[in-house]
Amino acid sequence: MDPILVQIGPIAIRWYGVLIALGVVAGGAWGVREARRRGLDPDALLDMAPWLVLGALVGARLVFVATSPGAVFGPGSTPLDALAIWKGGASIHGGVLGVVVATWLYARAKRLNMWAYLDLMTPAGAIGIIGGRLGNIMNGSDTTGRLTRWPIGVTWPEPGQDTFGAFGRVVFGDDLWSGYRGICNLGADVALAQCTQLGGDIVRGPVHFTQFYGVLVGVLLIPIVWWAFRRSMRPGFAFWHFVLWYSVIRSVIEEPFRDNPLPVRLFVSDGIDGVGVGLFTLTQIVSLALAILAIAMLARIAGSRDPSALDRPQS
């Protein structure tokens, strides 16, 4: 697709940011409704929203740069490129971490229960993931899938191909599909800049459509968040279930198929004739640690004796 929705002079409004914002707004409306049901102050949630957005942006960018420096720094880059989040590149894990830090600071200043308000943010997390992964589809090159011979593999159309006719040109612009740069047919661990030097070709598929797999992660999280809200009002219950199941689901249905290898070649088979299934990625390692932490926190919540928390709230 074309990453840019609207270009006004030097200012580019990108699909990625717009779609995430729409997801967060929709999830925020759900969170406000849940705040009223739980007897919490919805105005406090709205008041902290600007700080949450700032925390999410800073955290998402910092973690992305720390874990994917090769995607940011290269020939002609400057240290300021680390701040250029508008060029693409953000970590969902980093965004969650930034939100947690911002909530902790705000809750401490206002004497609020941090975990109770983090629970209210889980709908924005789930729906925001859907928006973010749809934005990845528009960006093309983000969270690229590995090559695969499986029938579910997708070959991205050539740049400028008139796939959606007049409607596509109006909505997505004339530069359709240019965001996807392709992948080396030698395997996911071969950089595009080195592909031809090593005797390979840059192809546009078939690859795992991992951006759509990521959309499914967000979709599956929605009923989990709904269940957690109705299962318990204990502060932190919904939040830690969100962290647990996001880590597990993403590690199973998205990460094994992504072009996100560790420096060590750990995959089942790669390349144009492979199935494109990896064994480990850096995100999976982080997700494992978060899942263990979430289980420990949920056990702590279950063992607490807080008389003000109801185990089974009425809808």
C-alpha positions in Angstrom: 0.0 0.0 0.0 1.0 3.6 0.2 2.1 4.6 3.8 0.9 8.2 3.4 -2.8 9.0 3.8 -2.5 12.8 3.1 0.5 14.9 2.2 0.2 18.6 3.0 3.4 20.3 2.0 6.2 18.8 4.1 3.7 17.3 6.6 2.7 13.7 5.9 -0.3 12.1 7.7 0.3 8.4 7.7 -2.1 5.6 7.7 -0.2 3.9 10.5 -0.8 6.7 13.0 -4.4 7.4 12.0 -5.4 3.7 12.3 -3.7 3.3 15.7 -5.4 6.5 16.9 -8.8 5.3 15.8 -8.2 2.0 17.6 -7.2 3.7 20.8 -10.2 6.0 20.6 -12.6 3.1 20.2 -10.9 1.2 23.0 -10.8 4.3 25.2 -14.6 4.6 24.8 -15.0 1.0 26.0 -12.6 1.8 28.9 -14.6 4.8 30.0 -17.8 2.7 30.0 -16.1 0.1 32.1 -14.9 2.8 34.5 -18.5 3.8 35.2 -19.5 0.2 35.7 -16.8 -0.3 38.2 -17.4 3.0 40.1 -14.1 4.5 39.0 -13.6 8.1 37.8 -13.8 8.2 34.0 -12.6 11.8 34.0 -9.3 10.6 35.6 -8.8 8.3 32.7 -9.5 11.1 30.2 -7.2 13.5 32.1 -4.3 11.1 31.9 -4.8 10.4 28.2 -2.3 12.9 26.8 0.4 11.6 29.2 -0.5 8.0 28.2 -0.1 8.9 24.5 3.3 10.6 25.2 4.5 7.6 27.3 3.4 5.1 24.6 5.2 7.0 21.8 8.4 7.4 23.7 8.4 3.8 25.0 7.5 2.3 21.6 10.2 4.2 19.8 12.9 3.6 22.4 12.4 -0.1 22.5 12.2 -0.4 18.7 15.5 1.4 18.3 17.1 -0.7 21.1 16.0 -4.0 19.5 16.1 -3.1 15.8 19.1 -0.6 15.4 19.7 -1.9 11.9 16.3 -0.6 10.8 17.1 2.9 12.0 20.8 3.5 11.6 22.5 3.0 8.3 24.4 4.9 5.6 23.5 8.5 5.8 21.6 8.3 9.1 22.1 10.6 12.0 21.5 10.2 15.8 18.3 12.2 15.3 16.8 9.4 13.3 16.3 7.6 16.6 13.5 10.1 17.3 11.9 9.9 13.9 8.9 7.8 14.8 6.9 9.4 11.9 9.2 7.4 9.5 7.8 4.1 11.0 9.2 1.8 13.6 7.5 1.2 16.9 7.4 -1.6 19.5 4.1 -2.6 21.0 5.9 -4.0 24.0 7.6 -0.6 24.4 4.4 1.2 24.0 2.8 -0.8 26.8 5.9 -0.2 29.0 5.6 3.6 28.3 1.9 3.5 29.3 2.6 1.7 32.5 5.3 4.2 33.5 3.0 7.2 32.6 0.1 5.6 34.6 2.4 5.0 37.6 3.5 8.6 37.6 0.0 10.0 37.2 -1.6 7.6 39.7 1.1 8.4 42.3 0.5 12.1 41.9 -3.3 11.8 42.1 -3.3 9.0 44.8 -5.1 6.5 42.5 -4.8 2.8 42.2 -2.5 2.3 39.1 -3.6 -1.3 38.4 -7.3 -0.4 38.4 -6.8 2.2 35.7 -4.4 0.0 33.7 -7.3 -2.5 33.5 -9.4 0.1 31.8 -6.7 0.6 29.1 -6.7 -3.0 27.9 -9.5 -2.4 25.4 -7.4 0.4 23.8 -4.5 -2.1 23.7 -6.4 -4.8 21.9 -8.2 -2.6 19.4 -5.0 -0.4 19.0 -3.1 -3.6 18.0 -5.6 -4.1 15.2 -5.2 -0.6 14.0 -1.4 -0.8 14.2 -1.2 -4.0 12.2 -3.6 -2.6 9.5 -1.2 0.3 9.5 1.7 -2.2 9.0 -0.1 -3.5 5.9 -0.3 0.1 4.6 3.5 0.6 5.3 4.3 -2.7 3.5 7.8 -3.2 4.9 6.8 -3.4 8.5 6.7 -6.9 10.2 7.5 -8.6 6.9 6.7 -12.3 6.6 9.2 -15.0 5.7 9.1 -16.7 2.3 7.0 -19.8 2.2 5.9 -22.5 -0.2 2.7 -23.1 1.7 -0.5 -22.2 -0.2 -1.3 -19.4 2.3 1.7 -17.4 1.0 0.9 -14.0 -0.4 2.8 -12.3 -3.3 2.6 -8.5 -3.0 1.6 -6.8 -6.2 4.1 -4.8 -8.1 4.3 -1.1 -7.3 1.7 0.9 -9.1 -0.4 -2.1 -10.0 -4.0 -0.9 -10.4 -5.4 -3.5 -8.0 -8.4 -1.6 -6.7 -9.2 0.4 -9.8 -10.4 4.0 -9.5 -11.5 3.4 -5.9 -8.0 2.4 -4.9 -6.4 5.4 -6.5 -8.7 7.8 -4.7 -8.3 6.1 -1.3 -4.7 4.9 -1.4 -3.1 7.2 -4.0 -1.3 6.4 -7.2 1.8 4.9 -5.5 0.0 1.7 -4.5 2.1 -1.2 -3.1 5.4 0.8 -3.2 5.8 0.4 0.6 6.8 -3.2 0.3 10.4 -3.5 -0.7 10.5 -7.2 -1.2 12.6 -10.0 0.4 15.7 -11.8 -0.6 15.0 -15.3 -2.0 18.0 -16.6 -0.2 16.3 -16.2 3.2 15.0 -13.8 5.8 18.5 -13.3 7.3 19.9 -11.9 4.1 19.7 -8.1 3.9 18.3 -6.6 0.7 21.5 -4.6 0.2 23.5 -7.8 0.2 21.1 -10.0 -1.7 22.3 -9.5 -5.3 25.9 -9.5 -4.2 25.4 -13.0 -2.8 23.8 -14.2 -6.0 20.2 -13.8 -4.9 17.1 -12.0 -6.2 14.7 -9.6 -4.5 11.2 -11.1 -4.8 7.8 -10.0 -3.6 6.6 -13.4 -2.4 5.1 -15.7 -1.7 5.5 -14.7 2.0 3.5 -15.2 5.2 1.0 -12.3 5.5 2.2 -11.6 9.0 0.7 -8.2 9.1 -2.7 -9.8 8.9 -1.7 -12.5 11.4 -1.1 -9.5 13.8 -4.6 -8.2 13.1 -5.9 -11.6 14.3 -3.9 -11.3 17.5 -5.8 -8.1 18.3 -9.2 -9.7 17.3 -8.6 -12.7 19.6 -7.7 -10.3 22.5 -11.1 -8.6 22.4 -13.1 -11.5 23.9 -10.3 -12.1 26.4 -10.5 -8.5 27.6 -14.4 -8.8 27.8 -14.1 -12.0 29.8 -11.5 -10.6 32.2 -13.7 -7.5 32.9 -16.6 -9.8 33.9 -14.6 -12.4 35.7 -13.1 -10.1 38.3 -12.8 -6.5 39.4 -9.6 -7.1 41.3 -7.1 -4.3 40.2 -4.7 -5.6 37.7 -6.7 -8.8 36.8 -7.6 -7.6 33.3 -4.3 -5.9 32.6 -2.2 -9.0 33.4 -4.5 -11.3 31.5 -4.0 -8.9 28.5 -0.2 -9.1 28.9 -0.3 -12.9 29.3 -2.5 -13.7 26.4 -1.0 -11.1 24.1 2.5 -12.6 24.7 1.2 -16.2 24.1 -1.0 -15.6 21.1 1.6 -13.4 19.3 4.3 -15.9 20.0 2.3 -18.7 18.4 0.4 -17.2 15.4 2.6 -14.2 14.4 6.2 -14.3 15.5 7.3 -17.7 14.0 6.5 -16.4 10.5 8.0 -13.0 10.7 11.2 -11.8 9.2 12.7 -11.0 12.6 15.5 -13.6 13.1 18.0 -13.7 15.9 21.7 -13.4 15.0 21.8 -17.2 15.3 20.1 -19.0 12.5 17.2 -20.7 14.3 14.4 -21.7 12.0 12.8 -24.8 10.5 13.4 -23.9 6.9 13.9 -20.7 5.1 14.2 -19.4 1.5 12.1 -19.6 -1.6 11.5 -23.4 -1.1 11.1 -23.4 2.6 8.0 -23.2 4.8 9.2 -20.0 6.5 8.7 -21.0 10.1 11.2 -19.7 12.6 11.9 -21.2 16.0 12.8 -18.1 18.0 12.7 -14.3 17.6 13.7 -11.6 20.0 10.1 -10.7 20.5 9.3 -14.3 21.5 12.1 -14.2 24.2 10.7 -11.0 25.6 7.2 -12.4 25.4 8.2 -15.5 27.4 9.6 -13.3 30.2 6.4 -11.2 30.2 4.2 -14.3 30.3 6.0 -15.6 33.3 5.7 -12.2 35.0 2.0 -12.1 34.2 1.4 -15.5 35.6 3.2 -14.6 38.8 1.2 -11.3 39.1 -2.1 -13.1 38.5 -1.2 -15.6 41.2 -0.5 -12.8 43.6 -3.9 -11.1 42.7 -5.7 -14.4 43.3 -4.1 -14.8 46.7 -4.8 -11.3 47.8 -7.5 -10.7 50.5 -8.8 -7.3 49.3 -12.4 -7.2 50.5 -13.2 -4.2 48.2 -12.5 -6.4 45.0 -15.3 -8.5 43.7 -14.4 -11.8 42.0 -17.5 -12.0 39.8 -18.9 -8.5 38.9 -22.4 -8.3 37.6 -22.8 -6.9 34.0 
